[in-house]
Amino acid sequence: MKRLNSIDTFRGISILWMFLGHLFDWWLIDQDSWLYNLTFNIVDPVGSSAFIFIAGVSTAISLRIRYLRADISEKYDARRIKREYLYRALLIFVIALLYNVSIAITLLNPLYIWTWFVLLTIAISLLLAWPLFKLPIVYRIIIGVVIWIGNQYLLNLLLPYQGAGDLFGLLFHIFYHSLDLDVILSFFPFFLFGSVIGEFIFKIYQINDTEVMKKALKKQLVYPLIFIGMVMIVLGIFIRFPEFFVRNRSFSWMIYTLGIDISLLMVFTIFEEFIHLKRRIKRSILFYFSYYSLTIYLTHNLLFFVFYRQISIFYIWIFILGVYLATGYLLKLLYKKLGYRLSLKYQIGKMAKTLAKHV
């Protein structure tokens, strides 16, 4: 199966927003911080939620490709696939904890060792999702919805114990530290729903006849999901209006955001398969941001102190544009020189394969 430009584009936009959004947060002077808050409320649906959603899509596709390979290989089987998957998840988990430890040391706050930054959320999502990949698609959807609903009750139960030193305080820290980040019970369903869409995408792209495949793509995927996405956006807006905009990570925000993520992925699919924008643009900067997404996420923190709280609203755009163009050019250059060797995703996958083969 070919590499899908629609997935690369969406993942690239997601990591680009997380990258540049952090620069807004870090570099703006205090009196102009309202700009970051406004921008965050508008753009955040394509941030970490989209990153986790796309991780679910690509993971489901990757697993199906591996199972096809196992069907025609004597040395590669389902047990090997399972080991590779779990080792990959555990390696990401270790990297996530090391990342959290570095944040805890920087902030002199040991509580940040267990904090739901996006890498930890992805690692735990991968581990939780493995047994669920064996379930029918409809069960995964039901589980995702139940988790979202149950999360509302659990949060209301544990919220009064935030910061407490008892068992309930510990449970709050495990599940909800911190609420403005990517807590597992709010964001794991994005991974699950993404995996469902990934299954459909894989099935349709297995059709050999291009014209038949495109017709199936329209009727079975693009049109239904755009409709579902738009309905979810409307529901998210009107449920507890205007919570979807002013209270990120609320229940209405999650519905609204999932609707946007689904709709945007389908829009990018339309551009890829029916408008053929890819023929006019060989490789956009977004591809490089997608290809090196984990590498960028881990290294962009080095920019934290460069202009910390020093740039006003009038000049931030110049600096942000400059960083975007410079980073894009650097990634393009590194891709030509080093290719996959600089990709943390590739290196994790390579290590997982080695461990699965020899351990």
C-alpha positions, 0 to 999 in steps of 0.5 A, a space after each residue: 500500500 502506498 504512503 498516503 499524502 493525506 495522512 502526512 499532510 494532517 500529521 504535518 499540520 498537527 506537529 507544526 501547530 504544536 511546534 509553533 504554538 509552543 513558540 507563541 506560548 514561550 516567546 510572547 511577552 506577558 501582556 500579549 499572552 492573550 494572543 496565544 490563548 485566542 490562537 490556541 482555542 481556535 487551532 488546538 483541534 488540529 494539535 495533539 488530538 489530531 496527532 493522536 487521531 492520526 496515530 490511530 489511523 496509521 497504526 491500524 493501516 500499519 498492522 494490516 500491512 504487517 498481517 498481509 506480509 505474515 500471510 505470505 512469509 514463513 518467518 514473519 507471523 502474528 507473534 512477531 507482529 505482536 512483539 514488534 508492536 508492544 516493544 515499539 509502544 514500550 520504547 515510546 513509553 520509555 522516551 516519554 518518561 525520559 522527556 517528562 523527567 527532563 521537564 520535571 528537572 527543568 521546572 524543579 517539580 517531581 510531579 511532572 515525571 507523570 504528566 500527560 504530555 502527548 508522547 506518554 498519551 500515545 505510548 499508553 494508547 498503543 498499549 491499551 489498544 493492542 487487545 482492542 484491535 482484535 475486536 469488531 470495529 463497532 465495539 471499538 467505537 462503543 468503547 471509545 464513547 463509553 470511555 468519554 462518558 465515564 470520564 466525565 463522572 470519574 473526573 467529577 468524582 476525583 476533582 475535589 481530591 486534586 493535590 490531596 495526599 490520599 488514594 483519591 489524590 493519587 488516582 487524580 494524579 495518575 489519570 488527570 495530571 494535568 487537565 490542560 494536557 492530553 489526559 488518557 481518558 479524554 484522548 485515548 478515544 481519539 486513537 481508537 476512532 482513528 484506528 477504526 477509520 484506518 481499517 476502512 482506509 486500508 480495506 478500500 486501498 486494497 482494491 486493485 482497480 483504480 476507478 473502482 477504488 476511487 468510487 468506493 472511497 467516495 461512497 464508503 468513506 469520504 461522503 459518510 465521514 464528512 457528513 458524520 464529521 459535520 454533524 459532530 462539529 454542530 453537536 459540539 458547538 451547541 452542547 453547552 455552548 460556548 464550551 467547545 471554544 472557551 473550555 478546551 478538553 471539555 466534553 463538547 470540545 472533544 465532540 467538536 474536535 473529533 468532528 474537525 479531525 474526521 472532516 479534515 482527513 477526508 478533505 485531504 483525501 479528496 485533494 490527494 485522490 481527486 484534485 491531484 494537488 500532489 502532482 503540482 507540489 512534489 513534496 511540501 514542507 508538511 511532509 518533512 514535519 510529518 516524517 520527522 514528527 517525533 524528532 521535532 517534538 523532542 528537539 523543539 524544546 531547545 528553543 524554550 529559552 531563546 526569546 523567553 517572554 521577550 517578543 511583542 505581538 508586533 514582531 512575533 509573526 516575523 520570528 515565527 515565520 522565520 523559524 518555520 521557513 528555516 526549520 522547513 529548509 533544514 528538514 528538507 536538507 537533512 532528508 536529502 542527506 540523512 533520510 530515515 536515519 534522522 527519523 526517531 519513528 524509524 529508529 524506534 521501529 528498527 529497535 522494536 524489530 530487533 528486540 522482537 527478533 532476538 528477545 
